[in-house]
Amino acid sequence: MDKIDKNLMNEIQNSPENVLRVIVQLNEPFNEEEDKKMVKSLGGEFLFDLPIINSYVAKLSKNAIKMLALNKRIKKIFLDEKISIT
């Protein structure tokens, strides 16, 4: 599960929520049809793409995140966290 970021893995193991919002970074160029189909096949919801970082945002169940990490197109999966600059 080295494709799953440590903060996301912590959420998978400890959060009471079953569905998490994630950023999925790709090894290959974003393919809207293929990537949306992949998320939907796992029971998830595709939210939007992030072309500058060759990624997209989706809502997926904990099990779906683990399944997605097995796909060769996936480089890394991160928890979509709020950040602030102080």
PDB file of N, CA, C and O in Angstrom:
ATOM      1  N   MET A   1       0.817  -1.205   0.000  1.00  0.00           N
ATOM      2  CA  MET A   1       0.000   0.000   0.000  1.00  0.00           C
ATOM      3  C   MET A   1       0.860   1.267   0.000  1.00  0.00           C
ATOM      4  O   MET A   1       0.476   2.283   0.579  1.00  0.00           O
ATOM      5  N   ASP A   2       2.009   1.200  -0.644  1.00  0.00           N
ATOM      6  CA  ASP A   2       2.903   2.350  -0.684  1.00  0.00           C
ATOM      7  C   ASP A   2       2.360   3.496  -1.540  1.00  0.00           C
ATOM      8  O   ASP A   2       2.898   4.602  -1.504  1.00  0.00           O
ATOM      9  N   LYS A   3       1.304   3.240  -2.305  1.00  0.00           N
ATOM     10  CA  LYS A   3       0.688   4.307  -3.091  1.00  0.00           C
ATOM     11  C   LYS A   3      -0.261   5.159  -2.247  1.00  0.00           C
ATOM     12  O   LYS A   3      -0.700   6.220  -2.692  1.00  0.00           O
ATOM     13  N   ILE A   4      -0.575   4.710  -1.055  1.00  0.00           N
ATOM     14  CA  ILE A   4      -1.477   5.442  -0.166  1.00  0.00           C
ATOM     15  C   ILE A   4      -0.635   6.258   0.815  1.00  0.00           C
ATOM     16  O   ILE A   4       0.155   5.705   1.580  1.00  0.00           O
ATOM     17  N   ASP A   5      -0.815   7.572   0.781  1.00  0.00           N
ATOM     18  CA  ASP A   5      -0.085   8.483   1.661  1.00  0.00           C
ATOM     19  C   ASP A   5      -0.321   8.120   3.132  1.00  0.00           C
ATOM     20  O   ASP A   5      -1.392   7.636   3.497  1.00  0.00           O
ATOM     21  N   LYS A   6       0.689   8.360   3.964  1.00  0.00           N
ATOM     22  CA  LYS A   6       0.602   7.970   5.379  1.00  0.00           C
ATOM     23  C   LYS A   6      -0.551   8.662   6.108  1.00  0.00           C
ATOM     24  O   LYS A   6      -1.182   8.040   6.964  1.00  0.00           O
ATOM     25  N   ASN A   7      -0.847   9.924   5.798  1.00  0.00           N
ATOM     26  CA  ASN A   7      -1.979  10.606   6.448  1.00  0.00           C
ATOM     27  C   ASN A   7      -3.307   9.970   6.045  1.00  0.00           C
ATOM     28  O   ASN A   7      -4.213   9.833   6.867  1.00  0.00           O
ATOM     29  N   LEU A   8      -3.413   9.585   4.782  1.00  0.00           N
ATOM     30  CA  LEU A   8      -4.627   8.908   4.324  1.00  0.00           C
ATOM     31  C   LEU A   8      -4.739   7.535   4.980  1.00  0.00           C
ATOM     32  O   LEU A   8      -5.824   7.144   5.411  1.00  0.00           O
ATOM     33  N   MET A   9      -3.644   6.808   5.059  1.00  0.00           N
ATOM     34  CA  MET A   9      -3.678   5.481   5.691  1.00  0.00           C
ATOM     35  C   MET A   9      -4.106   5.599   7.147  1.00  0.00           C
ATOM     36  O   MET A   9      -4.840   4.746   7.646  1.00  0.00           O
ATOM     37  N   ASN A  10      -3.663   6.633   7.827  1.00  0.00           N
ATOM     38  CA  ASN A  10      -4.076   6.880   9.208  1.00  0.00           C
ATOM     39  C   ASN A  10      -5.591   7.103   9.279  1.00  0.00           C
ATOM     40  O   ASN A  10      -6.256   6.582  10.174  1.00  0.00           O
ATOM     41  N   GLU A  11      -6.128   7.873   8.341  1.00  0.00           N
ATOM     42  CA  GLU A  11      -7.582   8.111   8.303  1.00  0.00           C
ATOM     43  C   GLU A  11      -8.338   6.817   8.020  1.00  0.00           C
ATOM     44  O   GLU A  11      -9.374   6.553   8.630  1.00  0.00           O
ATOM     45  N   ILE A  12      -7.821   6.014   7.096  1.00  0.00           N
ATOM     46  CA  ILE A  12      -8.470   4.738   6.775  1.00  0.00           C
ATOM     47  C   ILE A  12      -8.541   3.860   8.018  1.00  0.00           C
ATOM     48  O   ILE A  12      -9.557   3.209   8.265  1.00  0.00           O
ATOM     49  N   GLN A  13      -7.472   3.843   8.794  1.00  0.00           N
ATOM     50  CA  GLN A  13      -7.421   2.985   9.971  1.00  0.00           C
ATOM     51  C   GLN A  13      -8.186   3.544  11.169  1.00  0.00           C
ATOM     52  O   GLN A  13      -8.681   2.775  11.992  1.00  0.00           O
ATOM     53  N   ASN A  14      -8.290   4.876  11.279  1.00  0.00           N
ATOM     54  CA  ASN A  14      -8.823   5.455  12.515  1.00  0.00           C
ATOM     55  C   ASN A  14     -10.111   6.256  12.392  1.00  0.00           C
ATOM     56  O   ASN A  14     -10.780   6.485  13.400  1.00  0.00           O
ATOM     57  N   SER A  15     -10.478   6.685  11.205  1.00  0.00           N
ATOM     58  CA  SER A  15     -11.661   7.522  11.051  1.00  0.00           C
ATOM     59  C   SER A  15     -12.949   6.684  11.120  1.00  0.00           C
ATOM     60  O   SER A  15     -13.008   5.585  10.568  1.00  0.00           O
ATOM     61  N   PRO A  16     -13.970   7.206  11.796  1.00  0.00           N
ATOM     62  CA  PRO A  16     -15.249   6.511  11.805  1.00  0.00           C
ATOM     63  C   PRO A  16     -15.984   6.651  10.460  1.00  0.00           C
ATOM     64  O   PRO A  16     -16.913   5.896  10.175  1.00  0.00           O
ATOM     65  N   GLU A  17     -15.566   7.607   9.654  1.00  0.00           N
ATOM     66  CA  GLU A  17     -16.179   7.818   8.343  1.00  0.00           C
ATOM     67  C   GLU A  17     -15.753   6.707   7.385  1.00  0.00           C
ATOM     68  O   GLU A  17     -14.582   6.331   7.358  1.00  0.00           O
ATOM     69  N   ASN A  18     -16.701   6.176   6.595  1.00  0.00           N
ATOM     70  CA  ASN A  18     -16.358   5.146   5.624  1.00  0.00           C
ATOM     71  C   ASN A  18     -15.948   5.752   4.282  1.00  0.00           C
ATOM     72  O   ASN A  18     -15.159   5.155   3.549  1.00  0.00           O
ATOM     73  N   VAL A  19     -16.478   6.930   3.957  1.00  0.00           N
ATOM     74  CA  VAL A  19     -16.171   7.581   2.686  1.00  0.00           C
ATOM     75  C   VAL A  19     -15.253   8.775   2.948  1.00  0.00           C
ATOM     76  O   VAL A  19     -15.524   9.611   3.810  1.00  0.00           O
ATOM     77  N   LEU A  20     -14.171   8.833   2.189  1.00  0.00           N
ATOM     78  CA  LEU A  20     -13.186   9.897   2.354  1.00  0.00           C
ATOM     79  C   LEU A  20     -12.988  10.636   1.032  1.00  0.00           C
ATOM     80  O   LEU A  20     -13.121  10.056  -0.046  1.00  0.00           O
ATOM     81  N   ARG A  21     -12.673  11.904   1.133  1.00  0.00           N
ATOM     82  CA  ARG A  21     -12.370  12.716  -0.047  1.00  0.00           C
ATOM     83  C   ARG A  21     -10.857  12.654  -0.264  1.00  0.00           C
ATOM     84  O   ARG A  21     -10.073  12.966   0.632  1.00  0.00           O
ATOM     85  N   VAL A  22     -10.462  12.241  -1.483  1.00  0.00           N
ATOM     86  CA  VAL A  22      -9.053  12.005  -1.765  1.00  0.00           C
ATOM     87  C   VAL A  22      -8.598  12.727  -3.035  1.00  0.00           C
ATOM     88  O   VAL A  22      -9.401  13.077  -3.899  1.00  0.00           O
ATOM     89  N   ILE A  23      -7.291  12.934  -3.116  1.00  0.00           N
ATOM     90  CA  ILE A  23      -6.641  13.429  -4.328  1.00  0.00           C
ATOM     91  C   ILE A  23      -5.878  12.247  -4.907  1.00  0.00           C
ATOM     92  O   ILE A  23      -5.044  11.639  -4.237  1.00  0.00           O
ATOM     93  N   VAL A  24      -6.176  11.934  -6.157  1.00  0.00           N
ATOM     94  CA  VAL A  24      -5.561  10.798  -6.829  1.00  0.00           C
ATOM     95  C   VAL A  24      -4.574  11.319  -7.870  1.00  0.00           C
ATOM     96  O   VAL A  24      -4.968  11.952  -8.850  1.00  0.00           O
ATOM     97  N   GLN A  25      -3.298  11.051  -7.652  1.00  0.00           N
ATOM     98  CA  GLN A  25      -2.257  11.481  -8.591  1.00  0.00           C
ATOM     99  C   GLN A  25      -1.970  10.330  -9.551  1.00  0.00           C
ATOM    100  O   GLN A  25      -1.885   9.171  -9.146  1.00  0.00           O
ATOM    101  N   LEU A  26      -1.824  10.669 -10.819  1.00  0.00           N
ATOM    102  CA  LEU A  26      -1.681   9.658 -11.863  1.00  0.00           C
ATOM    103  C   LEU A  26      -0.253   9.538 -12.389  1.00  0.00           C
ATOM    104  O   LEU A  26       0.502  10.510 -12.390  1.00  0.00           O
ATOM    105  N   ASN A  27       0.108   8.340 -12.835  1.00  0.00           N
ATOM    106  CA  ASN A  27       1.370   8.106 -13.529  1.00  0.00           C
ATOM    107  C   ASN A  27       1.268   8.531 -14.989  1.00  0.00           C
ATOM    108  O   ASN A  27       2.249   8.953 -15.601  1.00  0.00           O
ATOM    109  N   GLU A  28       0.072   8.411 -15.528  1.00  0.00           N
ATOM    110  CA  GLU A  28      -0.187   8.692 -16.931  1.00  0.00           C
ATOM    111  C   GLU A  28      -1.031   9.959 -17.030  1.00  0.00           C
ATOM    112  O   GLU A  28      -1.588  10.405 -16.027  1.00  0.00           O
ATOM    113  N   PRO A  29      -1.134  10.547 -18.220  1.00  0.00           N
ATOM    114  CA  PRO A  29      -1.990  11.728 -18.365  1.00  0.00           C
ATOM    115  C   PRO A  29      -3.445  11.422 -17.992  1.00  0.00           C
ATOM    116  O   PRO A  29      -3.942  10.320 -18.222  1.00  0.00           O
ATOM    117  N   PHE A  30      -4.113  12.425 -17.410  1.00  0.00           N
ATOM    118  CA  PHE A  30      -5.519  12.313 -17.035  1.00  0.00           C
ATOM    119  C   PHE A  30      -6.339  11.966 -18.269  1.00  0.00           C
ATOM    120  O   PHE A  30      -6.207  12.611 -19.309  1.00  0.00           O
ATOM    121  N   ASN A  31      -7.184  10.951 -18.153  1.00  0.00           N
ATOM    122  CA  ASN A  31      -8.087  10.532 -19.214  1.00  0.00           C
ATOM    123  C   ASN A  31      -9.487  10.586 -18.616  1.00  0.00           C
ATOM    124  O   ASN A  31      -9.892   9.683 -17.885  1.00  0.00           O
ATOM    125  N   GLU A  32     -10.217  11.640 -18.928  1.00  0.00           N
ATOM    126  CA  GLU A  32     -11.501  11.889 -18.268  1.00  0.00           C
ATOM    127  C   GLU A  32     -12.427  10.675 -18.310  1.00  0.00           C
ATOM    128  O   GLU A  32     -12.972  10.278 -17.280  1.00  0.00           O
ATOM    129  N   GLU A  33     -12.605  10.092 -19.471  1.00  0.00           N
ATOM    130  CA  GLU A  33     -13.527   8.959 -19.596  1.00  0.00           C
ATOM    131  C   GLU A  33     -13.058   7.762 -18.769  1.00  0.00           C
ATOM    132  O   GLU A  33     -13.841   7.171 -18.024  1.00  0.00           O
ATOM    133  N   GLU A  34     -11.786   7.410 -18.902  1.00  0.00           N
ATOM    134  CA  GLU A  34     -11.255   6.252 -18.190  1.00  0.00           C
ATOM    135  C   GLU A  34     -11.232   6.461 -16.677  1.00  0.00           C
ATOM    136  O   GLU A  34     -11.604   5.565 -15.921  1.00  0.00           O
ATOM    137  N   ASP A  35     -10.797   7.645 -16.234  1.00  0.00           N
ATOM    138  CA  ASP A  35     -10.683   7.881 -14.796  1.00  0.00           C
ATOM    139  C   ASP A  35     -12.047   7.988 -14.124  1.00  0.00           C
ATOM    140  O   ASP A  35     -12.222   7.482 -13.016  1.00  0.00           O
ATOM    141  N   LYS A  36     -13.008   8.632 -14.764  1.00  0.00           N
ATOM    142  CA  LYS A  36     -14.357   8.695 -14.199  1.00  0.00           C
ATOM    143  C   LYS A  36     -14.973   7.305 -14.121  1.00  0.00           C
ATOM    144  O   LYS A  36     -15.634   6.965 -13.140  1.00  0.00           O
ATOM    145  N   LYS A  37     -14.753   6.499 -15.167  1.00  0.00           N
ATOM    146  CA  LYS A  37     -15.289   5.137 -15.194  1.00  0.00           C
ATOM    147  C   LYS A  37     -14.678   4.292 -14.067  1.00  0.00           C
ATOM    148  O   LYS A  37     -15.373   3.504 -13.425  1.00  0.00           O
ATOM    149  N   MET A  38     -13.380   4.465 -13.838  1.00  0.00           N
ATOM    150  CA  MET A  38     -12.691   3.712 -12.781  1.00  0.00           C
ATOM    151  C   MET A  38     -13.280   4.057 -11.410  1.00  0.00           C
ATOM    152  O   MET A  38     -13.567   3.163 -10.615  1.00  0.00           O
ATOM    153  N   VAL A  39     -13.458   5.345 -11.136  1.00  0.00           N
ATOM    154  CA  VAL A  39     -14.012   5.779  -9.844  1.00  0.00           C
ATOM    155  C   VAL A  39     -15.437   5.240  -9.671  1.00  0.00           C
ATOM    156  O   VAL A  39     -15.791   4.728  -8.610  1.00  0.00           O
ATOM    157  N   LYS A  40     -16.239   5.361 -10.717  1.00  0.00           N
ATOM    158  CA  LYS A  40     -17.628   4.897 -10.654  1.00  0.00           C
ATOM    159  C   LYS A  40     -17.697   3.383 -10.441  1.00  0.00           C
ATOM    160  O   LYS A  40     -18.554   2.896  -9.703  1.00  0.00           O
ATOM    161  N   SER A  41     -16.794   2.640 -11.086  1.00  0.00           N
ATOM    162  CA  SER A  41     -16.802   1.175 -10.944  1.00  0.00           C
ATOM    163  C   SER A  41     -16.502   0.747  -9.510  1.00  0.00           C
ATOM    164  O   SER A  41     -16.869  -0.352  -9.094  1.00  0.00           O
ATOM    165  N   LEU A  42     -15.835   1.620  -8.759  1.00  0.00           N
ATOM    166  CA  LEU A  42     -15.531   1.334  -7.359  1.00  0.00           C
ATOM    167  C   LEU A  42     -16.585   1.898  -6.408  1.00  0.00           C
ATOM    168  O   LEU A  42     -16.417   1.855  -5.189  1.00  0.00           O
ATOM    169  N   GLY A  43     -17.668   2.426  -6.971  1.00  0.00           N
ATOM    170  CA  GLY A  43     -18.756   2.971  -6.151  1.00  0.00           C
ATOM    171  C   GLY A  43     -18.481   4.362  -5.636  1.00  0.00           C
ATOM    172  O   GLY A  43     -19.147   4.829  -4.713  1.00  0.00           O
ATOM    173  N   GLY A  44     -17.495   5.037  -6.231  1.00  0.00           N
ATOM    174  CA  GLY A  44     -17.118   6.368  -5.782  1.00  0.00           C
ATOM    175  C   GLY A  44     -17.754   7.471  -6.606  1.00  0.00           C
ATOM    176  O   GLY A  44     -18.512   7.222  -7.544  1.00  0.00           O
ATOM    177  N   GLU A  45     -17.424   8.693  -6.228  1.00  0.00           N
ATOM    178  CA  GLU A  45     -17.932   9.885  -6.912  1.00  0.00           C
ATOM    179  C   GLU A  45     -16.741  10.726  -7.374  1.00  0.00           C
ATOM    180  O   GLU A  45     -15.942  11.191  -6.561  1.00  0.00           O
ATOM    181  N   PHE A  46     -16.637  10.912  -8.688  1.00  0.00           N
ATOM    182  CA  PHE A  46     -15.610  11.770  -9.264  1.00  0.00           C
ATOM    183  C   PHE A  46     -16.055  13.208  -9.059  1.00  0.00           C
ATOM    184  O   PHE A  46     -17.187  13.548  -9.404  1.00  0.00           O
ATOM    185  N   LEU A  47     -15.194  14.068  -8.505  1.00  0.00           N
ATOM    186  CA  LEU A  47     -15.573  15.444  -8.237  1.00  0.00           C
ATOM    187  C   LEU A  47     -15.025  16.410  -9.288  1.00  0.00           C
ATOM    188  O   LEU A  47     -15.804  17.129  -9.914  1.00  0.00           O
ATOM    189  N   PHE A  48     -13.714  16.448  -9.497  1.00  0.00           N
ATOM    190  CA  PHE A  48     -13.129  17.324 -10.510  1.00  0.00           C
ATOM    191  C   PHE A  48     -11.673  16.960 -10.727  1.00  0.00           C
ATOM    192  O   PHE A  48     -11.056  16.292  -9.896  1.00  0.00           O
ATOM    193  N   ASP A  49     -11.126  17.407 -11.859  1.00  0.00           N
ATOM    194  CA  ASP A  49      -9.717  17.124 -12.133  1.00  0.00           C
ATOM    195  C   ASP A  49      -8.845  18.289 -11.709  1.00  0.00           C
ATOM    196  O   ASP A  49      -9.309  19.422 -11.575  1.00  0.00           O
ATOM    197  N   LEU A  50      -7.578  17.991 -11.502  1.00  0.00           N
ATOM    198  CA  LEU A  50      -6.551  18.963 -11.123  1.00  0.00           C
ATOM    199  C   LEU A  50      -5.432  18.849 -12.158  1.00  0.00           C
ATOM    200  O   LEU A  50      -4.412  18.215 -11.889  1.00  0.00           O
ATOM    201  N   PRO A  51      -5.605  19.449 -13.332  1.00  0.00           N
ATOM    202  CA  PRO A  51      -4.669  19.230 -14.435  1.00  0.00           C
ATOM    203  C   PRO A  51      -3.240  19.695 -14.163  1.00  0.00           C
ATOM    204  O   PRO A  51      -2.295  19.120 -14.704  1.00  0.00           O
ATOM    205  N   ILE A  52      -3.068  20.703 -13.352  1.00  0.00           N
ATOM    206  CA  ILE A  52      -1.727  21.217 -13.087  1.00  0.00           C
ATOM    207  C   ILE A  52      -0.847  20.161 -12.410  1.00  0.00           C
ATOM    208  O   ILE A  52       0.364  20.123 -12.628  1.00  0.00           O
ATOM    209  N   ILE A  53      -1.458  19.313 -11.597  1.00  0.00           N
ATOM    210  CA  ILE A  53      -0.686  18.278 -10.902  1.00  0.00           C
ATOM    211  C   ILE A  53      -1.055  16.867 -11.377  1.00  0.00           C
ATOM    212  O   ILE A  53      -0.781  15.886 -10.686  1.00  0.00           O
ATOM    213  N   ASN A  54      -1.682  16.769 -12.564  1.00  0.00           N
ATOM    214  CA  ASN A  54      -2.058  15.490 -13.165  1.00  0.00           C
ATOM    215  C   ASN A  54      -2.776  14.596 -12.150  1.00  0.00           C
ATOM    216  O   ASN A  54      -2.388  13.453 -11.910  1.00  0.00           O
ATOM    217  N   SER A  55      -3.827  15.155 -11.570  1.00  0.00           N
ATOM    218  CA  SER A  55      -4.565  14.482 -10.506  1.00  0.00           C
ATOM    219  C   SER A  55      -6.059  14.772 -10.636  1.00  0.00           C
ATOM    220  O   SER A  55      -6.486  15.577 -11.464  1.00  0.00           O
ATOM    221  N   TYR A  56      -6.834  14.097  -9.802  1.00  0.00           N
ATOM    222  CA  TYR A  56      -8.258  14.413  -9.683  1.00  0.00           C
ATOM    223  C   TYR A  56      -8.705  14.184  -8.241  1.00  0.00           C
ATOM    224  O   TYR A  56      -8.027  13.521  -7.455  1.00  0.00           O
ATOM    225  N   VAL A  57      -9.858  14.751  -7.920  1.00  0.00           N
ATOM    226  CA  VAL A  57     -10.429  14.627  -6.577  1.00  0.00           C
ATOM    227  C   VAL A  57     -11.661  13.737  -6.672  1.00  0.00           C
ATOM    228  O   VAL A  57     -12.466  13.867  -7.595  1.00  0.00           O
ATOM    229  N   ALA A  58     -11.798  12.832  -5.708  1.00  0.00           N
ATOM    230  CA  ALA A  58     -12.936  11.917  -5.689  1.00  0.00           C
ATOM    231  C   ALA A  58     -13.311  11.596  -4.252  1.00  0.00           C
ATOM    232  O   ALA A  58     -12.519  11.778  -3.327  1.00  0.00           O
ATOM    233  N   LYS A  59     -14.531  11.116  -4.088  1.00  0.00           N
ATOM    234  CA  LYS A  59     -14.986  10.568  -2.805  1.00  0.00           C
ATOM    235  C   LYS A  59     -15.071   9.065  -2.987  1.00  0.00           C
ATOM    236  O   LYS A  59     -15.754   8.570  -3.884  1.00  0.00           O
ATOM    237  N   LEU A  60     -14.362   8.340  -2.117  1.00  0.00           N
ATOM    238  CA  LEU A  60     -14.300   6.886  -2.220  1.00  0.00           C
ATOM    239  C   LEU A  60     -14.402   6.249  -0.829  1.00  0.00           C
ATOM    240  O   LEU A  60     -14.003   6.842   0.173  1.00  0.00           O
ATOM    241  N   SER A  61     -14.938   5.043  -0.797  1.00  0.00           N
ATOM    242  CA  SER A  61     -14.954   4.297   0.459  1.00  0.00           C
ATOM    243  C   SER A  61     -13.528   3.857   0.783  1.00  0.00           C
ATOM    244  O   SER A  61     -12.655   3.856  -0.085  1.00  0.00           O
ATOM    245  N   LYS A  62     -13.311   3.490   2.018  1.00  0.00           N
ATOM    246  CA  LYS A  62     -11.985   3.033   2.443  1.00  0.00           C
ATOM    247  C   LYS A  62     -11.532   1.829   1.619  1.00  0.00           C
ATOM    248  O   LYS A  62     -10.376   1.765   1.203  1.00  0.00           O
ATOM    249  N   ASN A  63     -12.431   0.877   1.381  1.00  0.00           N
ATOM    250  CA  ASN A  63     -12.074  -0.305   0.599  1.00  0.00           C
ATOM    251  C   ASN A  63     -11.788   0.066  -0.847  1.00  0.00           C
ATOM    252  O   ASN A  63     -10.879  -0.494  -1.460  1.00  0.00           O
ATOM    253  N   ALA A  64     -12.552   1.004  -1.401  1.00  0.00           N
ATOM    254  CA  ALA A  64     -12.342   1.434  -2.787  1.00  0.00           C
ATOM    255  C   ALA A  64     -10.984   2.112  -2.944  1.00  0.00           C
ATOM    256  O   ALA A  64     -10.332   1.955  -3.976  1.00  0.00           O
ATOM    257  N   ILE A  65     -10.555   2.858  -1.942  1.00  0.00           N
ATOM    258  CA  ILE A  65      -9.234   3.505  -1.979  1.00  0.00           C
ATOM    259  C   ILE A  65      -8.149   2.439  -2.088  1.00  0.00           C
ATOM    260  O   ILE A  65      -7.215   2.574  -2.878  1.00  0.00           O
ATOM    261  N   LYS A  66      -8.275   1.392  -1.300  1.00  0.00           N
ATOM    262  CA  LYS A  66      -7.294   0.308  -1.338  1.00  0.00           C
ATOM    263  C   LYS A  66      -7.301  -0.388  -2.700  1.00  0.00           C
ATOM    264  O   LYS A  66      -6.244  -0.741  -3.223  1.00  0.00           O
ATOM    265  N   MET A  67      -8.484  -0.584  -3.269  1.00  0.00           N
ATOM    266  CA  MET A  67      -8.586  -1.211  -4.592  1.00  0.00           C
ATOM    267  C   MET A  67      -7.976  -0.312  -5.662  1.00  0.00           C
ATOM    268  O   MET A  67      -7.267  -0.787  -6.550  1.00  0.00           O
ATOM    269  N   LEU A  68      -8.252   0.983  -5.576  1.00  0.00           N
ATOM    270  CA  LEU A  68      -7.731   1.929  -6.554  1.00  0.00           C
ATOM    271  C   LEU A  68      -6.206   1.951  -6.537  1.00  0.00           C
ATOM    272  O   LEU A  68      -5.575   2.107  -7.583  1.00  0.00           O
ATOM    273  N   ALA A  69      -5.624   1.798  -5.377  1.00  0.00           N
ATOM    274  CA  ALA A  69      -4.161   1.817  -5.242  1.00  0.00           C
ATOM    275  C   ALA A  69      -3.498   0.673  -6.006  1.00  0.00           C
ATOM    276  O   ALA A  69      -2.303   0.739  -6.293  1.00  0.00           O
ATOM    277  N   LEU A  70      -4.239  -0.353  -6.334  1.00  0.00           N
ATOM    278  CA  LEU A  70      -3.697  -1.492  -7.078  1.00  0.00           C
ATOM    279  C   LEU A  70      -3.587  -1.200  -8.573  1.00  0.00           C
ATOM    280  O   LEU A  70      -2.909  -1.931  -9.294  1.00  0.00           O
ATOM    281  N   ASN A  71      -4.242  -0.146  -9.044  1.00  0.00           N
ATOM    282  CA  ASN A  71      -4.255   0.175 -10.469  1.00  0.00           C
ATOM    283  C   ASN A  71      -2.915   0.780 -10.899  1.00  0.00           C
ATOM    284  O   ASN A  71      -2.367   1.643 -10.213  1.00  0.00           O
ATOM    285  N   LYS A  72      -2.400   0.322 -12.031  1.00  0.00           N
ATOM    286  CA  LYS A  72      -1.089   0.782 -12.508  1.00  0.00           C
ATOM    287  C   LYS A  72      -1.082   2.250 -12.913  1.00  0.00           C
ATOM    288  O   LYS A  72      -0.013   2.858 -12.960  1.00  0.00           O
ATOM    289  N   ARG A  73      -2.244   2.843 -13.210  1.00  0.00           N
ATOM    290  CA  ARG A  73      -2.329   4.258 -13.584  1.00  0.00           C
ATOM    291  C   ARG A  73      -2.094   5.184 -12.393  1.00  0.00           C
ATOM    292  O   ARG A  73      -1.765   6.358 -12.562  1.00  0.00           O
ATOM    293  N   ILE A  74      -2.265   4.645 -11.190  1.00  0.00           N
ATOM    294  CA  ILE A  74      -2.214   5.466  -9.984  1.00  0.00           C
ATOM    295  C   ILE A  74      -0.782   5.582  -9.470  1.00  0.00           C
ATOM    296  O   ILE A  74      -0.080   4.585  -9.297  1.00  0.00           O
ATOM    297  N   LYS A  75      -0.368   6.829  -9.231  1.00  0.00           N
ATOM    298  CA  LYS A  75       0.957   7.096  -8.664  1.00  0.00           C
ATOM    299  C   LYS A  75       0.881   7.184  -7.141  1.00  0.00           C
ATOM    300  O   LYS A  75       1.664   6.542  -6.441  1.00  0.00           O
ATOM    301  N   LYS A  76      -0.071   7.986  -6.624  1.00  0.00           N
ATOM    302  CA  LYS A  76      -0.192   8.190  -5.175  1.00  0.00           C
ATOM    303  C   LYS A  76      -1.610   8.672  -4.875  1.00  0.00           C
ATOM    304  O   LYS A  76      -2.226   9.355  -5.694  1.00  0.00           O
ATOM    305  N   ILE A  77      -2.117   8.320  -3.717  1.00  0.00           N
ATOM    306  CA  ILE A  77      -3.439   8.773  -3.270  1.00  0.00           C
ATOM    307  C   ILE A  77      -3.254   9.491  -1.942  1.00  0.00           C
ATOM    308  O   ILE A  77      -2.657   8.957  -1.008  1.00  0.00           O
ATOM    309  N   PHE A  78      -3.774  10.702  -1.874  1.00  0.00           N
ATOM    310  CA  PHE A  78      -3.640  11.560  -0.692  1.00  0.00           C
ATOM    311  C   PHE A  78      -5.009  11.891  -0.109  1.00  0.00           C
ATOM    312  O   PHE A  78      -6.000  11.941  -0.838  1.00  0.00           O
ATOM    313  N   LEU A  79      -5.068  12.115   1.182  1.00  0.00           N
ATOM    314  CA  LEU A  79      -6.260  12.652   1.826  1.00  0.00           C
ATOM    315  C   LEU A  79      -6.413  14.102   1.381  1.00  0.00           C
ATOM    316  O   LEU A  79      -5.447  14.864   1.420  1.00  0.00           O
ATOM    317  N   ASP A  80      -7.596  14.487   0.964  1.00  0.00           N
ATOM    318  CA  ASP A  80      -7.851  15.885   0.582  1.00  0.00           C
ATOM    319  C   ASP A  80      -8.130  16.655   1.864  1.00  0.00           C
ATOM    320  O   ASP A  80      -9.263  16.704   2.344  1.00  0.00           O
ATOM    321  N   GLU A  81      -7.084  17.251   2.406  1.00  0.00           N
ATOM    322  CA  GLU A  81      -7.169  17.937   3.697  1.00  0.00           C
ATOM    323  C   GLU A  81      -7.234  19.441   3.511  1.00  0.00           C
ATOM    324  O   GLU A  81      -6.708  19.983   2.539  1.00  0.00           O
ATOM    325  N   LYS A  82      -7.872  20.096   4.435  1.00  0.00           N
ATOM    326  CA  LYS A  82      -7.837  21.557   4.456  1.00  0.00           C
ATOM    327  C   LYS A  82      -6.500  21.989   5.024  1.00  0.00           C
ATOM    328  O   LYS A  82      -6.026  21.441   6.020  1.00  0.00           O
ATOM    329  N   ILE A  83      -5.907  22.961   4.392  1.00  0.00           N
ATOM    330  CA  ILE A  83      -4.653  23.496   4.907  1.00  0.00           C
ATOM    331  C   ILE A  83      -4.830  24.988   5.113  1.00  0.00           C
ATOM    332  O   ILE A  83      -5.678  25.620   4.484  1.00  0.00           O
ATOM    333  N   SER A  84      -4.029  25.536   5.990  1.00  0.00           N
ATOM    334  CA  SER A  84      -4.109  26.972   6.212  1.00  0.00           C
ATOM    335  C   SER A  84      -2.692  27.531   6.349  1.00  0.00           C
ATOM    336  O   SER A  84      -1.766  26.856   6.800  1.00  0.00           O
ATOM    337  N   ILE A  85      -2.572  28.758   5.952  1.00  0.00           N
ATOM    338  CA  ILE A  85      -1.304  29.456   6.081  1.00  0.00           C
ATOM    339  C   ILE A  85      -1.450  30.431   7.221  1.00  0.00           C
ATOM    340  O   ILE A  85      -2.316  31.305   7.193  1.00  0.00           O
ATOM    341  N   THR A  86      -0.612  30.286   8.221  1.00  0.00           N
ATOM    342  CA  THR A  86      -0.722  31.170   9.385  1.00  0.00           C
ATOM    343  C   THR A  86       0.453  32.113   9.469  1.00  0.00           C
ATOM    344  O   THR A  86       0.525  32.929  10.388  1.00  0.00           O
TER     345      THR A  86
END
